[in-house]
Amino acid sequence: MVDYGLLTTIRDVLANDEGIEKAGLASSIHFTLPVKTKFPLILLDIDEIWEDSEAGFNEAQARINFRITIMSHMSTIRESLEIGSYVEKAINGTSMKLSNTHLANLRKTGNVIDLPLIQNPRSVQQFYQAVVWQKVWDNYG
């Protein structure tokens, strides 16, 4: 399952990022909204998956559109924007090895900043696209 492998790899990369660790969010990265929500938090969610079942080695096998939502209860959006910048620095434009035969290239495709009423969480959503390749690894890869 390339989709779950992608989200798991992204979660691991973010949890080990210096900025995310400094903000104390390494354990606040989730795939679904937890029952006992503790803000700030980061949610990873898949929007769309396009797959080519006939692709061979060293060819693009899938495009996965996913979003990363940063939520905060602070009175300003500054905290969410700062965490969003850490997330973007950690994964935008990177290549990630997902398994023995898969590689994903990630790029950011958009942003949405949500400023709801005072009692609701503030959020920043970052949209990304991952192109997943089935790759034959040599002895150096």
BASE-532854 format. One record per atom (N, C-alpha, C): x, y, z; atom name; residue in three letters; chain; residue number from 1. Coordinates in steps of 0.1 Angstrom, whole numbers. Atoms other than C-alpha are relative to their C-alpha. Example, Ala and Ser with C-alpha at 12.3 -4.5 7.8 and 13.67 -1.06 7.14 Angstrom:
<nodes>
+-------+-------+-------+------+------+-------+-----+
|    c1 |    c2 |    c3 | atom | rest | kette |  nr |
+-------+-------+-------+------+------+-------+-----+
|     9 |   -12 |     0 |    N |  ala |     A |   1 |
|   123 |   -45 |    78 |   CA |  ala |     A |   1 |
|     9 |    12 |     0 |    C |  ala |     A |   1 |
|    -9 |   -11 |     0 |    N |  ser |     A |   2 |
|   137 |   -11 |    71 |   CA |  ser |     A |   2 |
|    -8 |    11 |     8 |    C |  ser |     A |   2 |
+-------+-------+-------+------+------+-------+-----+
</nodes>
This chain:
<nodes>
+-------+-------+-------+------+------+-------+-----+
|    c1 |    c2 |    c3 | atom | rest | kette |  nr |
+-------+-------+-------+------+------+-------+-----+
|     8 |   -12 |     0 |    N |  met |     A |   1 |
|     0 |     0 |     0 |   CA |  met |     A |   1 |
|     9 |    12 |     0 |    C |  met |     A |   1 |
|    -8 |   -11 |     1 |    N |  val |     A |   2 |
|    19 |    29 |   -13 |   CA |  val |     A |   2 |
|    -5 |    13 |     7 |    C |  val |     A |   2 |
|     5 |   -12 |    -7 |    N |  asp |     A |   3 |
|    -5 |    55 |     1 |   CA |  asp |     A |   3 |
|     3 |     0 |    15 |    C |  asp |     A |   3 |
|    -3 |     0 |   -15 |    N |  tyr |     A |   4 |
|    -1 |    44 |    37 |   CA |  tyr |     A |   4 |
|    15 |     1 |     2 |    C |  tyr |     A |   4 |
|   -14 |    -1 |    -1 |    N |  gly |     A |   5 |
|    36 |    40 |    31 |   CA |  gly |     A |   5 |
|     5 |    14 |    -1 |    C |  gly |     A |   5 |
|    -4 |   -14 |     2 |    N |  leu |     A |   6 |
|    38 |    76 |    19 |   CA |  leu |     A |   6 |
|    -3 |     8 |    12 |    C |  leu |     A |   6 |
|     4 |    -8 |   -12 |    N |  leu |     A |   7 |
|    19 |    90 |    49 |   CA |  leu |     A |   7 |
|     9 |    -4 |    12 |    C |  leu |     A |   7 |
|    -8 |     5 |   -11 |    N |  thr |     A |   8 |
|    39 |    69 |    73 |   CA |  thr |     A |   8 |
|    14 |     6 |    -1 |    C |  thr |     A |   8 |
|   -13 |    -6 |     2 |    N |  thr |     A |   9 |
|    72 |    81 |    58 |   CA |  thr |     A |   9 |
|     0 |    15 |     2 |    C |  thr |     A |   9 |
|     1 |   -14 |    -2 |    N |  ile |     A |  10 |
|    61 |   117 |    58 |   CA |  ile |     A |  10 |
|    -1 |     3 |    15 |    C |  ile |     A |  10 |
|     1 |    -2 |   -15 |    N |  arg |     A |  11 |
|    51 |   114 |    95 |   CA |  arg |     A |  11 |
|    13 |    -2 |     7 |    C |  arg |     A |  11 |
|   -13 |     3 |    -6 |    N |  asp |     A |  12 |
|    85 |    99 |   103 |   CA |  asp |     A |  12 |
|     9 |    12 |    -3 |    C |  asp |     A |  12 |
|    -9 |   -11 |     4 |    N |  val |     A |  13 |
|   103 |   127 |    84 |   CA |  val |     A |  13 |
|    -3 |    12 |     8 |    C |  val |     A |  13 |
|     5 |   -12 |    -8 |    N |  leu |     A |  14 |
|    82 |   154 |   102 |   CA |  leu |     A |  14 |
|     4 |    -2 |    14 |    C |  leu |     A |  14 |
|    -2 |     2 |   -14 |    N |  ala |     A |  15 |
|    86 |   138 |   136 |   CA |  ala |     A |  15 |
|    15 |     2 |     3 |    C |  ala |     A |  15 |
|   -14 |    -1 |    -2 |    N |  asn |     A |  16 |
|   124 |   139 |   132 |   CA |  asn |     A |  16 |
|     6 |    13 |    -5 |    C |  asn |     A |  16 |
|    -5 |   -13 |     4 |    N |  asp |     A |  17 |
|   126 |   174 |   118 |   CA |  asp |     A |  17 |
|     3 |     9 |    12 |    C |  asp |     A |  17 |
|    -4 |    -8 |   -11 |    N |  glu |     A |  18 |
|   144 |   199 |   140 |   CA |  glu |     A |  18 |
|   -10 |    11 |     4 |    C |  glu |     A |  18 |
|    10 |   -11 |    -2 |    N |  gly |     A |  19 |
|   118 |   227 |   137 |   CA |  gly |     A |  19 |
|   -13 |    -6 |     7 |    C |  gly |     A |  19 |
|    12 |     6 |    -6 |    N |  ile |     A |  20 |
|    89 |   203 |   145 |   CA |  ile |     A |  20 |
|     3 |    -5 |    15 |    C |  ile |     A |  20 |
|    -4 |     5 |   -13 |    N |  glu |     A |  21 |
|   108 |   188 |   175 |   CA |  glu |     A |  21 |
|     1 |    12 |     9 |    C |  glu |     A |  21 |
|    -1 |   -12 |    -9 |    N |  lys |     A |  22 |
|   116 |   223 |   188 |   CA |  lys |     A |  22 |
|   -14 |     6 |     4 |    C |  lys |     A |  22 |
|    13 |    -5 |    -3 |    N |  ala |     A |  23 |
|    79 |   233 |   186 |   CA |  ala |     A |  23 |
|    -8 |   -10 |     9 |    C |  ala |     A |  23 |
|     6 |    10 |    -9 |    N |  gly |     A |  24 |
|    71 |   201 |   207 |   CA |  gly |     A |  24 |
|   -11 |    -8 |    -7 |    C |  gly |     A |  24 |
|    11 |     7 |     8 |    N |  leu |     A |  25 |
|    50 |   185 |   179 |   CA |  leu |     A |  25 |
|     3 |   -13 |    -5 |    C |  leu |     A |  25 |
|    -5 |    13 |     5 |    N |  ala |     A |  26 |
|    69 |   153 |   172 |   CA |  ala |     A |  26 |
|   -11 |   -11 |     3 |    C |  ala |     A |  26 |
|    10 |    10 |    -3 |    N |  ser |     A |  27 |
|    41 |   133 |   189 |   CA |  ser |     A |  27 |
|   -14 |     5 |    -3 |    C |  ser |     A |  27 |
|    14 |    -6 |     3 |    N |  ser |     A |  28 |
|    12 |   155 |   176 |   CA |  ser |     A |  28 |
|    -2 |    -1 |   -15 |    C |  ser |     A |  28 |
|     2 |     2 |    14 |    N |  ile |     A |  29 |
|    13 |   142 |   140 |   CA |  ile |     A |  29 |
|   -10 |   -12 |    -2 |    C |  ile |     A |  29 |
|    11 |    10 |     1 |    N |  his |     A |  30 |
|   -19 |   122 |   132 |   CA |  his |     A |  30 |
|    -5 |    -2 |   -14 |    C |  his |     A |  30 |
|     7 |     3 |    13 |    N |  phe |     A |  31 |
|   -37 |   105 |   103 |   CA |  phe |     A |  31 |
|   -15 |     4 |     2 |    C |  phe |     A |  31 |
|    13 |    -4 |    -2 |    N |  thr |     A |  32 |
|   -71 |   113 |   119 |   CA |  thr |     A |  32 |
|    -1 |     8 |    13 |    C |  thr |     A |  32 |
|     1 |    -9 |   -12 |    N |  leu |     A |  33 |
|   -83 |   138 |   145 |   CA |  leu |     A |  33 |
|    -2 |    -9 |    12 |    C |  leu |     A |  33 |
|     1 |     8 |   -12 |    N |  pro |     A |  34 |
|   -77 |   123 |   179 |   CA |  pro |     A |  34 |
|   -13 |     3 |     8 |    C |  pro |     A |  34 |
|    11 |    -2 |    -8 |    N |  val |     A |  35 |
|  -106 |   118 |   203 |   CA |  val |     A |  35 |
|     2 |    11 |    10 |    C |  val |     A |  35 |
|    -4 |   -11 |    -9 |    N |  lys |     A |  36 |
|   -89 |   140 |   229 |   CA |  lys |     A |  36 |
|    10 |     9 |    -7 |    C |  lys |     A |  36 |
|    -8 |    -9 |     8 |    N |  thr |     A |  37 |
|   -77 |   168 |   208 |   CA |  thr |     A |  37 |
|     8 |    10 |     8 |    C |  thr |     A |  37 |
|   -10 |    -9 |    -7 |    N |  lys |     A |  38 |
|   -46 |   187 |   221 |   CA |  lys |     A |  38 |
|     6 |     8 |   -11 |    C |  lys |     A |  38 |
|    -6 |    -9 |    10 |    N |  phe |     A |  39 |
|   -36 |   217 |   201 |   CA |  phe |     A |  39 |
|    13 |     6 |     4 |    C |  phe |     A |  39 |
|     1 |     1 |    14 |    N |  pro |     A |  40 |
|   -15 |   225 |   182 |   CA |  pro |     A |  40 |
|     3 |   -15 |    -5 |    C |  pro |     A |  40 |
|    -2 |    13 |     5 |    N |  leu |     A |  41 |
|   -15 |   194 |   160 |   CA |  leu |     A |  41 |
|     1 |     1 |   -16 |    C |  leu |     A |  41 |
|    -2 |     2 |    15 |    N |  ile |     A |  42 |
|    -7 |   182 |   124 |   CA |  ile |     A |  42 |
|    -8 |   -12 |    -4 |    C |  ile |     A |  42 |
|     8 |    11 |     5 |    N |  leu |     A |  43 |
|   -31 |   161 |   104 |   CA |  leu |     A |  43 |
|     5 |    -3 |   -14 |    C |  leu |     A |  43 |
|    -4 |     4 |    13 |    N |  leu |     A |  44 |
|   -20 |   141 |    73 |   CA |  leu |     A |  44 |
|   -12 |    -7 |    -6 |    C |  leu |     A |  44 |
|    12 |     6 |     6 |    N |  asp |     A |  45 |
|   -48 |   132 |    48 |   CA |  asp |     A |  45 |
|     2 |    -1 |   -15 |    C |  asp |     A |  45 |
|     0 |     2 |    14 |    N |  ile |     A |  46 |
|   -50 |   118 |    13 |   CA |  ile |     A |  46 |
|   -12 |     5 |    -7 |    C |  ile |     A |  46 |
|    11 |    -5 |     8 |    N |  asp |     A |  47 |
|   -72 |   136 |   -12 |   CA |  asp |     A |  47 |
|    -3 |    -9 |   -12 |    C |  asp |     A |  47 |
|     3 |     8 |    13 |    N |  glu |     A |  48 |
|   -68 |   116 |   -45 |   CA |  glu |     A |  48 |
|    12 |    -9 |    -2 |    C |  glu |     A |  48 |
|   -11 |     9 |     4 |    N |  ile |     A |  49 |
|   -48 |    87 |   -58 |   CA |  ile |     A |  49 |
|    -3 |    -4 |   -15 |    C |  ile |     A |  49 |
|     1 |     4 |    14 |    N |  trp |     A |  50 |
|   -42 |    81 |   -95 |   CA |  trp |     A |  50 |
|    11 |   -11 |    -2 |    C |  trp |     A |  50 |
|   -10 |    11 |     1 |    N |  glu |     A |  51 |
|   -25 |    48 |  -103 |   CA |  glu |     A |  51 |
|     0 |    -6 |   -14 |    C |  glu |     A |  51 |
|    -2 |     7 |    13 |    N |  asp |     A |  52 |
|   -11 |    32 |  -135 |   CA |  asp |     A |  52 |
|     4 |   -14 |     3 |    C |  asp |     A |  52 |
|    -3 |    14 |    -4 |    N |  ser |     A |  53 |
|   -13 |    -5 |  -130 |   CA |  ser |     A |  53 |
|    10 |    -7 |   -10 |    C |  ser |     A |  53 |
|    -9 |     6 |     9 |    N |  glu |     A |  54 |
|     8 |   -12 |  -161 |   CA |  glu |     A |  54 |
|    13 |     6 |    -1 |    C |  glu |     A |  54 |
|   -14 |    -6 |     0 |    N |  ala |     A |  55 |
|    38 |     9 |  -153 |   CA |  ala |     A |  55 |
|    10 |   -10 |     4 |    C |  ala |     A |  55 |
|   -11 |     9 |    -3 |    N |  gly |     A |  56 |
|    71 |    -9 |  -151 |   CA |  gly |     A |  56 |
|    10 |     7 |     9 |    C |  gly |     A |  56 |
|   -11 |    -5 |    -8 |    N |  phe |     A |  57 |
|   103 |    -3 |  -132 |   CA |  phe |     A |  57 |
|     5 |    14 |    -6 |    C |  phe |     A |  57 |
|    -5 |   -13 |     4 |    N |  asn |     A |  58 |
|   117 |    33 |  -133 |   CA |  asn |     A |  58 |
|   -11 |     8 |    -8 |    C |  asn |     A |  58 |
|    11 |    -7 |     6 |    N |  glu |     A |  59 |
|    83 |    46 |  -144 |   CA |  glu |     A |  59 |
|   -10 |     5 |    11 |    C |  glu |     A |  59 |
|    10 |    -5 |   -10 |    N |  ala |     A |  60 |
|    57 |    67 |  -125 |   CA |  ala |     A |  60 |
|   -11 |   -10 |     2 |    C |  ala |     A |  60 |
|    11 |    10 |    -2 |    N |  gln |     A |  61 |
|    32 |    43 |  -109 |   CA |  gln |     A |  61 |
|   -12 |     7 |     6 |    C |  gln |     A |  61 |
|    11 |    -7 |    -6 |    N |  ala |     A |  62 |
|    10 |    68 |   -90 |   CA |  ala |     A |  62 |
|     3 |    14 |     3 |    C |  ala |     A |  62 |
|     0 |   -14 |    -4 |    N |  arg |     A |  63 |
|     2 |   104 |   -83 |   CA |  arg |     A |  63 |
|    -9 |     0 |    12 |    C |  arg |     A |  63 |
|     8 |    -1 |   -12 |    N |  ile |     A |  64 |
|   -10 |   110 |   -48 |   CA |  ile |     A |  64 |
|    -1 |    15 |     4 |    C |  ile |     A |  64 |
|     3 |   -13 |    -5 |    N |  asn |     A |  65 |
|   -26 |   143 |   -38 |   CA |  asn |     A |  65 |
|    -3 |    -1 |    15 |    C |  asn |     A |  65 |
|     3 |     0 |   -14 |    N |  phe |     A |  66 |
|   -25 |   149 |    -1 |   CA |  phe |     A |  66 |
|     1 |    13 |     6 |    C |  phe |     A |  66 |
|    -1 |   -13 |    -7 |    N |  arg |     A |  67 |
|   -29 |   177 |    24 |   CA |  arg |     A |  67 |
|     5 |    -2 |    14 |    C |  arg |     A |  67 |
|    -4 |    -1 |   -14 |    N |  ile |     A |  68 |
|   -13 |   186 |    57 |   CA |  ile |     A |  68 |
|    -7 |    12 |     6 |    C |  ile |     A |  68 |
|     7 |   -10 |    -7 |    N |  thr |     A |  69 |
|   -34 |   205 |    81 |   CA |  thr |     A |  69 |
|     6 |     3 |    13 |    C |  thr |     A |  69 |
|    -6 |    -5 |   -12 |    N |  ile |     A |  70 |
|   -19 |   225 |   109 |   CA |  ile |     A |  70 |
|   -10 |     7 |     8 |    C |  ile |     A |  70 |
|    11 |    -6 |    -8 |    N |  met |     A |  71 |
|   -44 |   234 |   137 |   CA |  met |     A |  71 |
|     5 |     5 |    13 |    C |  met |     A |  71 |
|    -4 |    -6 |   -12 |    N |  ser |     A |  72 |
|   -40 |   257 |   166 |   CA |  ser |     A |  72 |
|   -12 |     8 |     6 |    C |  ser |     A |  72 |
|    10 |    -8 |    -7 |    N |  his |     A |  73 |
|   -62 |   274 |   192 |   CA |  his |     A |  73 |
|     5 |    14 |     4 |    C |  his |     A |  73 |
|    -5 |   -13 |    -3 |    N |  met |     A |  74 |
|   -41 |   305 |   195 |   CA |  met |     A |  74 |
|    -9 |    11 |    -6 |    C |  met |     A |  74 |
|     9 |   -11 |     5 |    N |  ser |     A |  75 |
|   -59 |   339 |   190 |   CA |  ser |     A |  75 |
|     5 |     5 |   -13 |    C |  ser |     A |  75 |
|    -5 |    -4 |    13 |    N |  thr |     A |  76 |
|   -37 |   346 |   160 |   CA |  thr |     A |  76 |
|     4 |   -12 |    -8 |    C |  thr |     A |  76 |
|    -3 |    11 |     9 |    N |  ile |     A |  77 |
|   -28 |   325 |   130 |   CA |  ile |     A |  77 |
|    16 |    -3 |     0 |    C |  ile |     A |  77 |
|   -15 |     1 |     1 |    N |  arg |     A |  78 |
|    10 |   330 |   136 |   CA |  arg |     A |  78 |
|     6 |   -14 |     3 |    C |  arg |     A |  78 |
|    -5 |    13 |    -4 |    N |  glu |     A |  79 |
|    16 |   297 |   154 |   CA |  glu |     A |  79 |
|    -2 |   -11 |   -12 |    C |  glu |     A |  79 |
|     2 |     9 |    11 |    N |  ser |     A |  80 |
|     0 |   277 |   125 |   CA |  ser |     A |  80 |
|     9 |     3 |   -12 |    C |  ser |     A |  80 |
|    -8 |    -4 |    11 |    N |  leu |     A |  81 |
|    19 |   296 |    99 |   CA |  leu |     A |  81 |
|    15 |    -4 |     3 |    C |  leu |     A |  81 |
|   -14 |     4 |    -4 |    N |  glu |     A |  82 |
|    52 |   290 |   118 |   CA |  glu |     A |  82 |
|     2 |   -15 |    -1 |    C |  glu |     A |  82 |
|    -1 |    15 |     1 |    N |  ile |     A |  83 |
|    46 |   253 |   121 |   CA |  ile |     A |  83 |
|    -1 |    -4 |   -15 |    C |  ile |     A |  83 |
|     2 |     2 |    14 |    N |  gly |     A |  84 |
|    35 |   253 |    84 |   CA |  gly |     A |  84 |
|    13 |     2 |    -7 |    C |  gly |     A |  84 |
|   -13 |    -3 |     7 |    N |  ser |     A |  85 |
|    69 |   268 |    74 |   CA |  ser |     A |  85 |
|    10 |   -12 |     3 |    C |  ser |     A |  85 |
|    -9 |    12 |    -3 |    N |  tyr |     A |  86 |
|    87 |   239 |    93 |   CA |  tyr |     A |  86 |
|    -4 |   -12 |    -9 |    C |  tyr |     A |  86 |
|     5 |    11 |     8 |    N |  val |     A |  87 |
|    65 |   214 |    75 |   CA |  val |     A |  87 |
|     5 |     1 |   -15 |    C |  val |     A |  87 |
|    -4 |    -2 |    14 |    N |  glu |     A |  88 |
|    72 |   229 |    41 |   CA |  glu |     A |  88 |
|    15 |    -1 |    -2 |    C |  glu |     A |  88 |
|   -15 |     2 |     1 |    N |  lys |     A |  89 |
|   110 |   231 |    47 |   CA |  lys |     A |  89 |
|     4 |   -15 |     0 |    C |  lys |     A |  89 |
|    -4 |    14 |    -2 |    N |  ala |     A |  90 |
|   110 |   194 |    57 |   CA |  ala |     A |  90 |
|    -3 |    -8 |   -12 |    C |  ala |     A |  90 |
|     4 |    10 |    11 |    N |  ile |     A |  91 |
|    92 |   179 |    27 |   CA |  ile |     A |  91 |
|    -2 |     6 |   -14 |    C |  ile |     A |  91 |
|     2 |    -5 |    13 |    N |  asn |     A |  92 |
|    87 |   203 |    -2 |   CA |  asn |     A |  92 |
|    12 |    -2 |    -9 |    C |  asn |     A |  92 |
|   -11 |     2 |    10 |    N |  gly |     A |  93 |
|   108 |   193 |   -32 |   CA |  gly |     A |  93 |
|    10 |   -11 |     4 |    C |  gly |     A |  93 |
|    -9 |    11 |    -4 |    N |  thr |     A |  94 |
|   122 |   162 |   -15 |   CA |  thr |     A |  94 |
|    -4 |   -13 |    -8 |    C |  thr |     A |  94 |
|     2 |    14 |     5 |    N |  ser |     A |  95 |
|   125 |   126 |   -27 |   CA |  ser |     A |  95 |
|     1 |    -9 |    12 |    C |  ser |     A |  95 |
|     0 |     9 |   -11 |    N |  met |     A |  96 |
|   116 |    99 |    -2 |   CA |  met |     A |  96 |
|     0 |   -14 |    -4 |    C |  met |     A |  96 |
|     0 |    15 |     3 |    N |  lys |     A |  97 |
|   124 |    62 |    -3 |   CA |  lys |     A |  97 |
|   -11 |    -6 |     9 |    C |  lys |     A |  97 |
|    12 |     5 |    -7 |    N |  leu |     A |  98 |
|    91 |    45 |     6 |   CA |  leu |     A |  98 |
|     2 |   -15 |     4 |    C |  leu |     A |  98 |
|    -2 |    14 |    -3 |    N |  ser |     A |  99 |
|   101 |     8 |     4 |   CA |  ser |     A |  99 |
|    12 |    -4 |    -9 |    C |  ser |     A |  99 |
|   -12 |     5 |     8 |    N |  asn |     A | 100 |
|   127 |   -14 |   -14 |   CA |  asn |     A | 100 |
|    -2 |     3 |   -14 |    C |  asn |     A | 100 |
|     2 |    -2 |    14 |    N |  thr |     A | 101 |
|   111 |    -6 |   -47 |   CA |  thr |     A | 101 |
|    -7 |    13 |    -4 |    C |  thr |     A | 101 |
|     7 |   -13 |     3 |    N |  his |     A | 102 |
|    93 |    28 |   -44 |   CA |  his |     A | 102 |
|     7 |    12 |     5 |    C |  his |     A | 102 |
|    -6 |   -14 |    -3 |    N |  leu |     A | 103 |
|   105 |    64 |   -44 |   CA |  leu |     A | 103 |
|   -11 |    10 |    -3 |    C |  leu |     A | 103 |
|    10 |   -10 |     2 |    N |  ala |     A | 104 |
|    82 |    94 |   -41 |   CA |  ala |     A | 104 |
|     7 |    14 |     0 |    C |  ala |     A | 104 |
|    -5 |   -14 |     2 |    N |  asn |     A | 105 |
|    90 |   130 |   -53 |   CA |  asn |     A | 105 |
|   -12 |     9 |     4 |    C |  asn |     A | 105 |
|    11 |    -8 |    -5 |    N |  leu |     A | 106 |
|    70 |   156 |   -34 |   CA |  leu |     A | 106 |
|     2 |    15 |    -4 |    C |  leu |     A | 106 |
|     0 |   -14 |     2 |    N |  arg |     A | 107 |
|    60 |   191 |   -43 |   CA |  arg |     A | 107 |
|   -12 |     7 |     4 |    C |  arg |     A | 107 |
|    12 |    -7 |    -6 |    N |  lys |     A | 108 |
|    37 |   217 |   -28 |   CA |  lys |     A | 108 |
|    -8 |     6 |   -12 |    C |  lys |     A | 108 |
|     9 |    -5 |    10 |    N |  thr |     A | 109 |
|     7 |   227 |   -49 |   CA |  thr |     A | 109 |
|    -9 |    11 |     4 |    C |  thr |     A | 109 |
|     8 |   -12 |    -4 |    N |  gly |     A | 110 |
|   -11 |   252 |   -28 |   CA |  gly |     A | 110 |
|    -1 |     1 |    15 |    C |  gly |     A | 110 |
|     2 |    -4 |   -14 |    N |  asn |     A | 111 |
|   -21 |   267 |     6 |   CA |  asn |     A | 111 |
|   -14 |     5 |     2 |    C |  asn |     A | 111 |
|    12 |    -7 |    -5 |    N |  val |     A | 112 |
|   -53 |   276 |    24 |   CA |  val |     A | 112 |
|     1 |     4 |    14 |    C |  val |     A | 112 |
|     0 |    -5 |   -14 |    N |  ile |     A | 113 |
|   -54 |   297 |    55 |   CA |  ile |     A | 113 |
|   -14 |     3 |     4 |    C |  ile |     A | 113 |
|    14 |    -1 |    -5 |    N |  asp |     A | 114 |
|   -86 |   295 |    75 |   CA |  asp |     A | 114 |
|     0 |     8 |    13 |    C |  asp |     A | 114 |
|     1 |    -9 |   -12 |    N |  leu |     A | 115 |
|   -95 |   322 |   100 |   CA |  leu |     A | 115 |
|   -15 |     0 |     4 |    C |  leu |     A | 115 |
|    14 |     1 |    -4 |    N |  pro |     A | 116 |
|  -128 |   311 |   116 |   CA |  pro |     A | 116 |
|    -3 |     9 |    12 |    C |  pro |     A | 116 |
|     4 |    -8 |   -11 |    N |  leu |     A | 117 |
|  -147 |   326 |   145 |   CA |  leu |     A | 117 |
|    10 |    -3 |    12 |    C |  leu |     A | 117 |
|    -9 |     0 |   -11 |    N |  ile |     A | 118 |
|  -129 |   331 |   178 |   CA |  ile |     A | 118 |
|     1 |   -14 |     7 |    C |  ile |     A | 118 |
|     0 |    13 |    -8 |    N |  gln |     A | 119 |
|  -139 |   298 |   195 |   CA |  gln |     A | 119 |
|     5 |   -12 |    -8 |    C |  gln |     A | 119 |
|    -4 |    12 |     8 |    N |  asn |     A | 120 |
|  -128 |   275 |   166 |   CA |  asn |     A | 120 |
|    15 |     1 |    -3 |    C |  asn |     A | 120 |
|   -14 |     1 |     3 |    N |  pro |     A | 121 |
|   -93 |   263 |   158 |   CA |  pro |     A | 121 |
|     4 |     7 |   -13 |    C |  pro |     A | 121 |
|    -6 |    -6 |    12 |    N |  arg |     A | 122 |
|   -72 |   283 |   133 |   CA |  arg |     A | 122 |
|     8 |   -11 |    -7 |    C |  arg |     A | 122 |
|    -7 |    10 |     7 |    N |  ser |     A | 123 |
|   -57 |   262 |   105 |   CA |  ser |     A | 123 |
|     6 |     5 |   -12 |    C |  ser |     A | 123 |
|    -7 |    -2 |    13 |    N |  val |     A | 124 |
|   -33 |   262 |    76 |   CA |  val |     A | 124 |
|     0 |   -13 |    -6 |    C |  val |     A | 124 |
|    -1 |    12 |     7 |    N |  gln |     A | 125 |
|   -37 |   236 |    50 |   CA |  gln |     A | 125 |
|    10 |     1 |   -12 |    C |  gln |     A | 125 |
|    -9 |     0 |    10 |    N |  gln |     A | 126 |
|    -9 |   228 |    27 |   CA |  gln |     A | 126 |
|    -3 |   -12 |    -9 |    C |  gln |     A | 126 |
|     3 |    11 |    10 |    N |  phe |     A | 127 |
|   -16 |   207 |    -5 |   CA |  phe |     A | 127 |
|    13 |    -4 |    -7 |    C |  phe |     A | 127 |
|   -12 |     5 |     7 |    N |  tyr |     A | 128 |
|    11 |   185 |   -20 |   CA |  tyr |     A | 128 |
|    -4 |   -11 |   -10 |    C |  tyr |     A | 128 |
|     2 |    11 |    10 |    N |  gln |     A | 129 |
|    14 |   161 |   -49 |   CA |  gln |     A | 129 |
|    13 |    -9 |     1 |    C |  gln |     A | 129 |
|   -11 |     9 |     0 |    N |  ala |     A | 130 |
|    36 |   130 |   -47 |   CA |  ala |     A | 130 |
|     0 |    -9 |   -12 |    C |  ala |     A | 130 |
|     0 |    10 |    11 |    N |  val |     A | 131 |
|    47 |   111 |   -78 |   CA |  val |     A | 131 |
|     8 |   -12 |     5 |    C |  val |     A | 131 |
|    -6 |    13 |    -5 |    N |  val |     A | 132 |
|    55 |    75 |   -68 |   CA |  val |     A | 132 |
|     5 |    -8 |   -12 |    C |  val |     A | 132 |
|    -7 |     7 |    11 |    N |  trp |     A | 133 |
|    80 |    56 |   -89 |   CA |  trp |     A | 133 |
|     3 |   -14 |     6 |    C |  trp |     A | 133 |
|    -6 |    13 |    -4 |    N |  gln |     A | 134 |
|    88 |    19 |   -88 |   CA |  gln |     A | 134 |
|    14 |     0 |    -6 |    C |  gln |     A | 134 |
|   -14 |    -1 |     4 |    N |  lys |     A | 135 |
|   125 |    19 |   -90 |   CA |  lys |     A | 135 |
|     8 |   -12 |     4 |    C |  lys |     A | 135 |
|   -10 |    11 |    -3 |    N |  val |     A | 136 |
|   152 |    -8 |   -92 |   CA |  val |     A | 136 |
|    12 |     7 |     7 |    C |  val |     A | 136 |
|   -11 |    -6 |    -8 |    N |  trp |     A | 137 |
|   177 |     1 |   -65 |   CA |  trp |     A | 137 |
|    13 |    -7 |    -4 |    C |  trp |     A | 137 |
|   -13 |     6 |     2 |    N |  asp |     A | 138 |
|   214 |    -5 |   -73 |   CA |  asp |     A | 138 |
|     7 |    -1 |    13 |    C |  asp |     A | 138 |
|    -7 |     2 |   -13 |    N |  asn |     A | 139 |
|   240 |   -12 |   -47 |   CA |  asn |     A | 139 |
|     3 |    13 |     7 |    C |  asn |     A | 139 |
|    -3 |   -13 |    -6 |    N |  tyr |     A | 140 |
|   244 |    25 |   -41 |   CA |  tyr |     A | 140 |
|   -12 |     8 |     4 |    C |  tyr |     A | 140 |
|    13 |    -8 |    -3 |    N |  gly |     A | 141 |
|   207 |    36 |   -37 |   CA |  gly |     A | 141 |
|    -6 |    -4 |    12 |    C |  gly |     A | 141 |
+-------+-------+-------+------+------+-------+-----+
</nodes>
